Amino acid sequence: MIKAKSIRLLLFLFFFVSNVIAQDFKTEQDEIERLLNQAVADFNDAKFDKALQSSKTALINSFAINDDSYIAQSYNTIGVIYNECSDAKKAIEFYEKALTYAKKANKDKLYNWIYGNLGSAYYFNEIDVNKGIGYYKKALYYATIIKDTTEINYTRVNIASAYFSIDKFDEGNYYVKDIKENILLNGSEDSKMSMNLLMGIYTTNRDQKAEAERYYSIAEKIAKKNKFDSFLINIYENLVRHHKHFNEPQKAQAYKAKLDSLSKIVYSKDKLNNIQKAAQQIELDEYKIQLERIEKINQTHRKSLKESKLVVILFIVILIVLLLFLLTLYKNIKLREQANLELKKANEELLIAKEKAEEASQLKSQFVSTITHELRTPLYGVIGITNIILDEHKELGNSPHLRSLKFSAKYLLSLVNDILQINKIEEKRIVLENLIFNITDEITLIKNSVEYIADKNNDKLTLEIDTAIPEFLIGDKLRLSQIIMNLVSNALKFTKNGEVSIIADLKKVEGKVYFIEFKIKDTGIGIAKEHQSKIFDKFVQIERKEEDYQGTGLGLSIVSSLVKLFDSEIHLESEENVGTTFSFTIGFEFDEEKSIEIINNIEVDLSTTGLYNILVVEDNKINQVVTKKIIQGSNMTCTIVDDGYAAMVAIEREVFDLILMDINMPLINGFETTRKIREKGIKIPIIALTAFDKQEVMEEAISAGMNDIMVKPFEPSKLFQVIHNQVKNKENAD
């Protein structure tokens, strides 16, 4: 087995403990830091027995102040020393103890060190190289979290070395190919030495003899210059293997002699014996610490017994006071009975008020539902007729009157949708969905859809998305898009000749949940401090002196309510004439297996719309014209009837591929008409056309036998896709 000694064995203590530990118990901590730093110096001078003594004292002192982080570091230090002296079993035992206390301290830096050292123990001592690689990859994960470039490079080198040792040179080279040149040119002395040794092993395996010896020579010079004796031993080991590989027994024997001579100095029997004795003493010290803790507990119990006598006396005094208190309570019983009667009467009045409030809430919901339906129905006609005029009279394409008409209709439709959205949120009828989505794609889509506003106001619109965010997440992308769309539109509306930024940054990871902070920043007119507390209220429009900014004041109220659905809060930072920043954090699930399953279950239909015969059941004459024009514009044919009875007659006379069924009709509504059609065994796909909210009619539509629902007004392309899918589903079923 050809291998390079783990770089962690030399650099395990090149850290600044003061950056990790809190400043409580300052004097005791300073002493622990001094001992650990002394262990570093002794270790680097190959004085392993002295390094172990300093580490042991640091461990005892860490237990004395009950500091989990220092305890973990002390155990980690001891483990490294034993690993260096080839006592892998003891090293792993101390590393695992270090890991136990690191979990209590919950510091990513500690995880990085300890997992790296465990990897070295399993790999370098040839216990289980694959297990060692697994620990190295855990260390790399935590190095990436703390964004420590040095630790990332060291760990990559270790992984490559381990892969080389089991002849997986391509896998190992993958981890160092991007950092090799930078380390060789700009790295520290120890990292240059390790990389040269690693490349020497790699080129030996590739039968590049001269190149390999050049790398070994550089590594040897660095080790001698810096007195890295333990690494020099490892270099000699690999030079012996190198010359044997190229059948040069004399050179191999020469380096073997150097290896044996240096090993006797570095790993003398006296040092190893002292280390073995120190291990036994550490175990005894641990037992002593535990016994001292038990004695302290016993002392506490004895103190508690003494205090219990005082408690009995206090109990008697309190009992007397309680008896007096009960006497006082008895005198107040009559007064309380009278108060209870009054409260009962008040509760009855409150119950009546509650019933009236519930009735008022129900009436409000019915009113909102009715008014939105009544507004959407004529809006469908207005938007549809406007599109028909533009299609039939191309010369009017630039007419400001038609553009104004279409804009006004869409603005009114947006207002209706906002009111309906607020009503749904207040009645808690919105349930978050779990769909797979790509944050970059969703935000880019929003950016493209509002680009015209940015162009109109001469604004620069930018995206900043953290590359650490996984490609696919699971959550309610529709609600997230609504939040960002409202905030970005709002920012662009109040920014002229400025910049609006959409920022997504990964803040933390808990299990499979990735918490992402979103920020919408602008350089617009800002919000005065006296108005900032009320901008999330419904129908609030802050007075603007310079210009007339249109709006209903519902956008930010909707945003605040939607953010709360994600168990989050939205925060505002703003200064007049400087700009405004809205920020919120939402956790989305990342599960690679679940994402693949969802993607594989998505149906993709690449076919085009066919020539279908459609029956339209609609009593509104204007809507008949609009719907017919939309259908005929896609090369489909259609028949128009005014009510449900006429629809059943038409079905008996002619074959239709699909029925578009209005719900609100005279004589017989769309639901009842659908039931009668299904009772006759007719399986023609039926799509409900309605101005009601989809959730309000979904249950009754499905129970009546309808296949899908389209809410007016709708995009023609969406209607064509639904028609095509339903017809194809029926054909496949037949």
C-alpha positions in Angstrom: 0.0 0.0 0.0 1.5 3.4 -1.1 0.3 6.3 1.0 1.1 9.8 2.1 0.9 10.6 5.7 -2.2 12.6 6.6 -1.5 16.3 6.8 -3.8 16.5 9.8 -1.1 14.7 11.9 1.1 17.7 11.6 -1.4 20.5 11.7 -3.9 19.2 14.2 -3.2 22.0 16.7 -2.6 25.0 14.4 -5.7 26.7 15.6 -6.6 29.6 17.8 -8.5 28.3 20.7 -9.5 31.8 21.8 -11.7 32.1 18.8 -13.8 29.1 19.7 -14.2 29.3 23.5 -16.2 31.9 25.4 -14.4 34.2 27.7 -15.9 33.0 31.0 -13.4 31.7 33.6 -10.8 33.8 31.9 -7.9 32.8 34.1 -8.6 29.0 33.9 -9.1 29.3 30.2 -5.8 31.1 29.7 -4.0 28.3 31.5 -5.7 25.6 29.3 -4.8 27.5 26.2 -1.2 27.8 27.4 -1.1 24.0 28.0 -2.5 23.2 24.5 -0.1 25.6 22.8 2.8 24.0 24.8 1.5 20.6 23.5 1.8 22.0 19.9 5.4 23.0 20.5 6.4 19.7 22.1 4.6 17.7 19.4 6.4 19.6 16.6 9.7 18.9 18.3 8.8 15.1 18.5 8.6 15.3 22.3 5.5 13.2 22.4 5.7 12.3 26.1 5.9 16.0 27.1 3.1 16.9 24.6 0.9 14.2 26.2 1.6 15.5 29.7 0.5 19.1 28.7 -2.6 17.7 27.0 -3.5 15.6 30.0 -3.2 18.6 32.4 -5.3 20.7 30.0 -8.0 17.9 30.1 -8.1 17.9 33.9 -8.4 21.7 34.0 -11.2 21.6 31.3 -13.2 19.1 33.4 -12.7 21.4 36.4 -14.5 24.3 34.7 -16.9 21.9 33.0 -16.2 23.3 29.5 -17.3 20.9 26.8 -15.4 22.6 24.0 -12.0 22.5 25.9 -12.6 18.9 26.9 -13.2 18.0 23.3 -10.0 19.8 22.2 -7.9 18.1 24.9 -9.2 14.6 24.0 -8.5 15.4 20.3 -4.9 16.5 21.1 -4.3 13.3 23.1 -5.7 11.2 20.2 -3.4 12.9 17.7 -0.3 12.1 19.8 -1.3 8.4 20.1 -2.0 8.2 16.4 1.4 9.7 15.7 2.9 7.0 17.9 1.1 4.2 16.0 -1.3 3.3 18.8 -4.4 3.6 16.6 -6.8 1.8 19.1 -6.0 4.4 21.8 -6.2 7.3 19.3 -9.6 6.3 18.0 -10.9 5.8 21.6 -9.8 9.4 22.5 -11.2 10.8 19.2 -14.6 9.3 20.0 -14.5 10.8 23.4 -13.7 14.2 21.8 -16.6 13.8 19.4 -19.0 13.1 22.3 -18.1 16.5 23.9 -18.0 18.3 20.6 -21.6 17.3 20.0 -22.5 19.0 23.4 -20.5 22.1 22.4 -22.1 21.9 18.9 -19.3 23.8 17.1 -18.7 23.1 13.4 -14.9 23.8 13.7 -14.6 21.0 16.3 -16.5 18.6 14.0 -14.0 19.5 11.2 -10.9 18.7 13.3 -12.1 15.5 14.9 -13.7 13.9 11.8 -10.4 14.7 10.0 -8.3 13.0 12.7 -10.6 10.0 12.8 -10.2 9.7 9.0 -6.4 9.7 9.5 -6.6 7.1 12.2 -8.5 4.6 10.1 -6.6 5.3 6.9 -3.0 5.8 8.0 -3.0 2.8 10.3 -4.6 0.6 7.6 -7.6 -0.3 9.7 -10.3 0.6 7.2 -9.3 3.0 4.4 -12.9 3.4 3.1 -14.2 4.2 6.5 -11.4 6.8 6.8 -12.4 8.4 3.5 -16.0 8.6 4.9 -14.7 10.5 7.9 -12.6 12.8 5.7 -15.7 13.6 3.6 -17.6 14.6 6.8 -14.6 16.8 7.8 -14.8 18.4 4.3 -18.5 19.0 4.7 -17.9 21.0 7.9 -14.9 22.8 6.5 -17.2 24.0 3.6 -19.9 25.2 6.2 -17.3 27.3 8.0 -15.8 28.5 4.7 -12.3 27.7 5.8 -10.2 27.5 2.6 -7.1 26.1 4.3 -9.1 23.3 6.0 -10.9 22.6 2.7 -7.5 22.2 0.9 -5.9 20.1 3.7 -8.9 17.7 3.7 -9.0 17.4 -0.1 -5.3 16.4 0.1 -6.1 13.8 2.7 -8.9 12.3 0.7 -6.7 12.1 -2.4 -3.9 10.4 -0.3 -6.4 7.8 1.0 -7.7 7.0 -2.5 -4.2 6.7 -3.8 -3.4 4.2 -1.1 -6.1 1.8 -2.4 -5.1 2.4 -6.1 -8.0 4.6 -6.9 -5.9 7.3 -8.5 -8.6 8.8 -10.7 -10.9 9.3 -7.7 -8.1 10.8 -5.7 -6.9 13.1 -8.4 -10.4 14.5 -8.7 -10.1 16.1 -5.2 -6.7 17.8 -5.8 -6.6 18.7 -9.5 -8.2 22.1 -8.9 -6.0 23.1 -6.0 -2.6 21.4 -6.8 -1.0 24.2 -8.7 -2.0 26.9 -6.2 -0.6 24.9 -3.3 2.7 24.1 -5.0 3.2 27.8 -5.9 1.6 29.7 -3.0 0.9 27.2 -0.2 2.6 27.0 3.3 5.7 25.0 3.8 3.8 22.0 5.2 1.1 22.0 2.5 3.8 22.3 -0.3 5.6 19.3 1.3 2.4 17.2 1.5 1.4 18.0 -2.1 4.9 17.2 -3.5 4.8 13.9 -1.6 1.3 13.2 -2.9 2.3 13.9 -6.5 5.4 11.8 -6.1 3.2 8.8 -5.2 0.9 9.6 -8.1 3.7 9.9 -10.7 5.4 6.7 -9.3 2.2 4.8 -10.0 2.1 6.3 -13.5 5.7 5.1 -14.1 7.0 8.6 -14.4 10.3 7.9 -12.6 12.1 11.2 -13.0 9.1 13.4 -12.3 8.3 11.3 -9.1 11.9 11.7 -7.8 11.7 15.5 -8.4 8.6 15.7 -6.3 10.1 13.5 -3.5 13.3 15.6 -3.5 11.3 18.8 -3.0 9.3 17.2 -0.2 12.4 15.9 1.5 14.1 19.4 1.4 11.1 21.1 3.0 10.8 18.4 5.7 14.5 18.7 6.6 14.4 22.5 6.5 11.5 22.7 9.0 12.5 19.6 11.0 9.3 17.7 10.2 10.8 14.5 11.3 7.7 12.4 11.4 6.9 13.5 7.8 10.5 12.8 6.8 9.9 9.2 8.0 6.9 9.0 5.7 8.9 10.4 2.8 11.6 7.8 3.3 9.0 5.0 3.4 7.6 6.1 0.0 11.1 6.5 -1.5 11.8 2.9 -0.4 8.6 1.8 -2.2 9.5 4.0 -5.2 12.9 2.4 -5.8 11.5 -1.1 -5.3 8.8 -0.3 -7.9 11.5 0.6 -10.4 13.7 -2.4 -9.3 16.5 -0.4 -7.7 17.3 -2.5 -4.6 20.5 -0.6 -3.6 18.7 2.8 -3.5 15.8 1.2 -1.7 18.1 -0.2 0.9 19.8 3.2 1.4 16.6 4.9 2.2 15.6 2.0 4.4 18.6 2.6 6.5 17.7 6.3 6.8 14.2 5.3 7.7 15.3 3.0 10.5 17.8 5.5 11.9 15.3 8.3 12.1 12.5 6.1 13.5 14.7 5.0 16.4 15.2 8.7 17.3 11.6 9.9 16.9 9.9 6.8 18.3 12.3 5.7 21.0 11.3 3.0 23.4 11.5 5.4 26.4 9.1 7.8 24.7 6.6 5.1 23.8 6.8 3.6 27.4 6.2 7.0 28.9 3.2 7.5 26.6 1.8 4.1 27.6 2.1 5.0 31.3 0.5 8.4 30.6 -2.5 6.7 29.0 -3.1 4.7 32.1 -2.7 7.8 34.2 -5.2 9.7 32.1 -7.8 6.9 32.7 -7.1 7.0 36.4 -7.5 10.8 36.4 -10.9 10.4 34.6 -12.1 8.0 37.3 -10.8 10.4 39.9 -12.8 13.3 38.3 -16.0 11.2 38.3 -15.5 10.2 42.0 -15.0 13.9 42.9 -18.3 14.7 41.1 -20.1 12.0 43.1 -18.7 13.3 46.3 -19.9 16.8 45.5 -23.4 15.4 44.8 -23.3 13.6 48.2 -22.3 16.9 49.9 -25.2 18.6 48.2 -27.6 15.9 49.5 -26.4 16.3 53.1 -26.8 20.1 52.8 -30.4 19.5 51.5 -31.2 17.3 54.6 -30.2 20.2 56.9 -32.2 22.6 54.9 -35.2 20.3 55.1 -35.6 20.9 58.8 -35.9 24.6 58.1 -38.4 23.8 55.4 -40.6 22.0 57.9 -40.6 25.0 60.2 -41.4 27.3 57.3 -44.2 24.9 56.3 -45.9 25.2 59.7 -45.7 29.0 59.5 -47.1 28.9 56.0 -49.9 26.5 57.1 -51.0 29.0 59.8 -51.0 31.8 57.2 -53.0 29.6 54.8 -55.6 29.0 57.5 -56.0 32.7 58.0 -56.2 33.1 54.3 -58.9 30.5 54.0 -60.9 32.3 56.6 -60.7 35.4 54.5 -61.7 33.5 51.4 -64.8 32.2 53.1 -65.9 35.7 53.9 -65.6 36.6 50.2 -67.6 33.6 48.9 -70.8 35.4 48.9 -69.3 38.3 47.0 -67.9 35.9 44.4 -71.2 34.2 43.9 -72.7 37.5 43.0 -69.8 38.2 40.7 -70.3 34.7 39.1 -73.9 35.5 38.3 -72.9 38.7 36.6 -70.2 36.9 34.7 -72.7 34.2 33.6 -74.9 36.9 32.2 -71.9 38.6 30.5 -70.9 35.2 28.9 -74.4 34.7 27.5 -74.2 38.2 25.9 -70.7 37.3 24.6 -72.1 34.1 23.1 -74.8 36.0 21.3 -72.2 38.5 20.0 -70.0 35.6 18.9 -72.9 34.0 16.9 -73.6 37.4 15.3 -69.9 37.8 14.4 -69.8 34.4 12.8 -72.9 35.2 10.9 -71.3 38.5 9.8 -68.1 36.7 8.7 -70.2 34.2 6.7 -72.1 37.0 5.1 -68.8 38.8 4.3 -67.4 35.6 2.7 -70.5 35.2 0.6 -70.4 38.9 -0.4 -66.7 38.6 -1.4 -67.4 35.5 -3.4 -70.4 37.0 -5.1 -68.8 40.4 -5.9 -65.7 38.7 -7.3 -67.8 36.5 -9.5 -69.9 39.4 -10.7 -66.8 41.4 -11.5 -64.9 38.6 -13.2 -67.8 37.8 -15.6 -67.9 41.2 -17.3 -64.1 41.4 -17.1 -63.9 38.2 -19.1 -66.0 39.9 -21.8 -64.1 43.2 -21.7 -60.7 41.5 -22.0 -61.9 39.0 -24.5 -63.7 41.6 -26.7 -60.6 43.8 -26.6 -58.4 41.0 -27.9 -61.0 40.2 -30.6 -60.9 43.9 -31.8 -57.1 43.8 -31.8 -57.0 40.5 -33.8 -59.6 41.6 -36.3 -58.4 45.2 -36.7 -54.6 45.1 -36.8 -54.5 48.8 -37.6 -55.7 49.5 -34.1 -52.8 47.7 -32.5 -51.2 50.9 -31.4 -54.5 52.6 -30.3 -53.9 54.2 -26.9 -57.7 53.9 -26.2 -57.6 50.1 -26.6 -54.4 49.8 -24.6 -55.9 51.8 -21.8 -59.1 49.7 -21.9 -57.1 46.5 -21.7 -54.9 47.9 -18.9 -57.8 49.1 -16.9 -59.5 45.7 -17.2 -56.4 43.8 -16.0 -55.9 46.3 -13.2 -59.4 45.8 -12.0 -58.9 42.0 -12.3 -55.7 42.3 -10.2 -57.7 44.2 -7.5 -60.4 41.5 -7.5 -57.8 38.8 -7.0 -56.1 40.7 -4.2 -59.4 41.1 -2.3 -60.1 37.4 -2.8 -56.5 36.5 -1.6 -56.9 38.6 1.6 -60.3 36.9 2.3 -58.8 33.4 1.9 -55.9 34.2 4.2 -58.2 35.7 6.9 -60.4 32.6 6.8 -57.3 30.3 6.9 -58.3 28.6 3.7 -54.8 28.6 2.2 -52.8 25.4 2.7 -49.1 25.4 1.6 -48.2 22.8 -1.1 -45.1 20.7 -1.4 -43.8 21.0 -5.0 -40.3 20.6 -6.4 -38.9 23.8 -7.8 -35.7 25.7 -8.7 -35.3 29.0 -6.9 -33.1 30.5 -9.6 -35.7 29.6 -12.3 -38.6 31.0 -10.2 -36.8 34.3 -9.4 -35.6 34.7 -13.0 -39.2 34.2 -14.2 -40.3 37.0 -11.9 -37.4 39.2 -13.0 -38.4 38.8 -16.7 -42.1 39.5 -16.0 -41.4 42.9 -14.3 -38.6 43.9 -16.6 -40.9 46.3 -18.5 -41.5 48.2 -15.2 -37.8 48.5 -14.7 -37.3 49.8 -18.3 -40.1 52.3 -17.8 -38.6 53.7 -14.7 -35.0 53.4 -16.0 -34.1 51.0 -13.1 -31.4 48.3 -13.0 -32.8 45.0 -11.8 -30.2 42.5 -10.5 -30.2 39.0 -9.0 -27.8 37.6 -6.4 -28.4 33.9 -5.6 -26.2 31.9 -3.3 -24.5 29.0 -5.1 -24.7 26.9 -1.9 -28.5 26.7 -2.3 -29.4 23.2 -3.7 -30.6 23.1 -7.3 -34.0 21.6 -6.4 -36.0 22.3 -3.2 -39.5 21.2 -2.0 -42.1 23.7 -0.9 -44.9 26.1 -2.0 -43.3 27.9 -4.9 -46.5 29.6 -5.9 -46.8 31.4 -2.5 -43.1 32.2 -2.6 -43.4 33.7 -6.1 -46.4 35.8 -4.9 -44.3 37.2 -2.0 -41.3 38.1 -4.2 -43.5 39.4 -7.1 -45.4 41.8 -4.8 -42.2 43.1 -3.1 -40.3 43.5 -6.4 -43.2 45.3 -8.1 -43.5 47.6 -5.1 -39.8 48.3 -5.1 -39.8 49.2 -8.8 -42.9 51.4 -8.4 -41.1 53.6 -5.9 -37.7 53.6 -7.6 -36.8 55.9 -10.5 -33.3 55.9 -12.2 -32.1 53.5 -9.5 -31.4 49.9 -8.7 -33.5 47.0 -7.3 -31.8 43.8 -6.1 -33.3 40.4 -5.5 -31.0 38.4 -3.1 -31.3 34.8 -1.9 -28.7 33.6 0.7 -28.4 30.3 2.5 -28.3 31.1 6.2 -28.3 27.6 7.9 -29.1 23.9 7.4 -31.0 21.8 10.0 -31.3 18.2 8.9 -33.0 18.3 5.5 -34.3 21.9 5.9 -32.4 24.7 4.2 -33.2 28.1 5.6 -32.9 30.8 2.9 -32.9 34.5 3.6 -34.5 36.6 0.8 -33.9 40.3 0.5 -35.5 42.8 -1.9 -33.4 46.0 -1.8 -34.1 49.3 -3.7 -32.6 52.7 -3.9 -36.0 54.4 -4.1 -37.7 57.1 -2.2 -37.8 55.2 1.1 -40.4 55.2 3.9 -40.5 57.7 6.7 -40.0 56.1 10.2 -43.5 57.3 11.4 -45.1 55.3 8.6 -43.0 52.1 8.8 -45.2 50.5 11.5 -48.4 50.6 9.5 -47.4 49.7 5.9 -48.4 46.1 6.3 -51.9 47.0 7.2 -54.7 46.5 4.7 -55.7 49.3 2.3 -52.8 51.5 3.6 -51.3 53.9 1.1 -48.6 56.2 2.5 -49.1 59.8 1.2 -46.6 60.7 -1.5 -46.0 64.3 -2.2 -43.9 64.2 -5.3 -46.0 61.8 -7.5 -49.2 59.9 -7.6 -48.4 56.2 -7.1 -51.4 54.0 -7.9 -52.3 51.0 -5.8 -54.9 49.5 -3.4 -52.6 49.1 -0.4 -53.2 45.3 -0.4 -49.8 44.1 -1.7 -47.7 44.3 1.5 -50.6 43.1 3.6 -50.8 40.0 1.4 -47.0 39.6 1.6 -47.0 39.8 5.4 -49.8 37.2 5.7 -48.1 34.8 3.2 -44.8 35.0 5.0 -46.6 34.1 8.3 -47.9 30.9 6.6 -44.3 29.8 6.3 -43.8 30.4 10.1 -41.6 33.4 9.4 -41.6 37.2 9.7 -40.9 40.0 7.3 -38.5 42.7 8.3 -38.2 46.3 7.0 -35.2 48.6 6.9 -35.8 52.0 5.2 -34.5 55.5 5.0 -36.0 58.4 3.1 -34.2 59.2 -0.2 -31.8 56.3 0.4 -33.8 53.2 -0.1 -35.7 50.3 1.4 -34.9 46.6 2.2 -37.5 43.9 2.9 -36.1 40.6 4.2 -37.6 37.3 5.4 -36.3 33.7 5.9 -38.1 30.6 4.8 -37.0 26.9 5.3 -37.4 24.6 2.3 -36.8 20.8 2.3 -34.0 19.3 0.3 -34.3 15.6 -0.3 -32.5 14.3 -3.4 -34.3 11.0 -3.5 -37.7 12.6 -3.0 -36.9 15.3 -5.7 -35.9 12.6 -8.2 -39.2 10.7 -7.5 -41.3 13.9 -8.0 -39.4 14.8 -11.3 -39.9 11.2 -12.6 -43.7 11.4 -11.9 -44.2 14.7 -13.8 -46.1 14.0 -17.0 -44.6 15.7 -20.1 -46.9 16.1 -23.1 -45.0 17.1 -26.2 -48.0 16.7 -28.6 -49.9 19.6 -30.2 -53.5 20.5 -30.0 -55.7 18.5 -32.3 -58.8 19.4 -34.3 -61.6 19.0 -31.7 -65.3 19.7 -31.8 -66.3 21.6 -28.6 -69.8 22.2 -27.1 -70.0 25.5 -25.2 -72.8 25.8 -22.6 -73.0 29.6 -21.8 -76.0 31.9 -21.2 -74.1 35.2 -21.4 -74.1 36.5 -25.0 -70.9 38.4 -24.7 -69.0 35.5 -23.1 -70.4 33.3 -25.9 -68.7 35.5 -28.5 -65.4 35.6 -26.6 -65.2 31.9 -25.9 -66.2 31.0 -29.5 -63.5 33.4 -30.9 -60.8 31.8 -28.6 -61.8 28.3 -29.7 -62.0 29.0 -33.4 -58.7 30.9 -33.2 -57.0 27.5 -32.4 -58.6 25.7 -35.5 -61.2 23.9 -33.3 -64.9 24.0 -34.0 -67.6 24.8 -31.5 -71.3 24.8 -31.0 -72.9 27.3 -28.6 -76.1 26.6 -26.5 -77.8 28.8 -23.9 -78.7 26.4 -21.1 -78.3 22.8 -19.8 -81.4 21.4 -21.4 -80.2 22.6 -24.8 -76.8 21.0 -24.1 -78.4 17.6 -23.5 -80.3 17.8 -26.8 -77.1 18.9 -28.7 -75.2 15.9 -27.2 -77.9 13.5 -28.6 -77.7 15.0 -32.1 -73.9 15.5 -32.5 -70.6 14.0 -31.3 -68.5 16.3 -29.3 -64.9 15.8 -28.0 -65.4 18.0 -25.0 -67.9 20.3 -23.2 -67.1 23.7 -21.7 -69.8 24.2 -19.1 -70.8 27.5 -17.4 -72.0 27.0 -13.8 -74.4 29.9 -13.2 -77.2 29.5 -15.8 -81.0 29.9 -15.7 -83.4 26.9 -15.7 -80.7 24.4 -14.7 -77.1 25.1 -13.5 -73.9 23.6 -14.7 -73.6 21.1 -11.8 -77.1 19.6 -12.3 -76.6 19.5 -16.1 -73.4 17.5 -15.6 -75.1 15.1 -13.3 -77.8 14.4 -15.8 -75.2 13.9 -18.6 -73.3 11.4 -16.4 -76.5 9.6 -15.4 -77.0 8.8 -19.1 -73.5 7.1 -19.2 -72.0 9.8 -21.3 -68.2 10.1 -20.6 -67.4 13.2 -22.6 -64.9 15.4 -20.7 -66.6 18.3 -19.1 -64.6 21.4 -18.0 -66.4 24.0 -15.8 -66.1 27.6 -16.8 -66.7 29.9 -13.8 -65.9 33.2 -12.4 -66.0 31.8 -8.8 -62.8 30.9 -7.0 -61.7 27.4 -7.9 -61.5 26.2 -4.3 -65.1 27.3 -3.7 -66.6 25.1 -6.4 -64.0 22.3 -6.6 -65.7 19.8 -4.3 -69.1 20.1 -5.9 -67.7 20.1 -9.4 -65.9 16.8 -8.8 -68.9 15.2 -7.2 -71.1 16.3 -10.1 -68.7 14.5 -12.5 -66.7 17.4 -14.0 -63.2 16.7 -15.0 -61.5 20.1 -14.5 -62.2 23.8 -13.7 -61.2 27.0 -15.6 -61.6 30.3 -13.8 -62.6 33.3 -16.0 -60.8 35.3 -17.3 -58.1 32.8 -18.4 -55.2 32.6 -20.8 -56.2 30.9 -24.1 -53.0 28.8 -24.1 -54.0 27.4 -20.7 -57.5 26.5 -22.0 -56.0 24.7 -25.0 -53.7 22.7 -22.8 -56.5 21.6 -20.5 -58.7 20.7 -23.5 -55.9 18.7 -25.1 -55.0 16.8 -21.8 -58.7 15.9 -21.0 -59.3 14.6 -24.6 -56.1 12.6 -24.5 -57.0 11.1 -21.1 -60.4 10.0 -22.4 -58.8 8.4 -25.5 -56.2 6.6 -23.3 -59.0 5.4 -21.0 -61.1 4.1 -24.0 
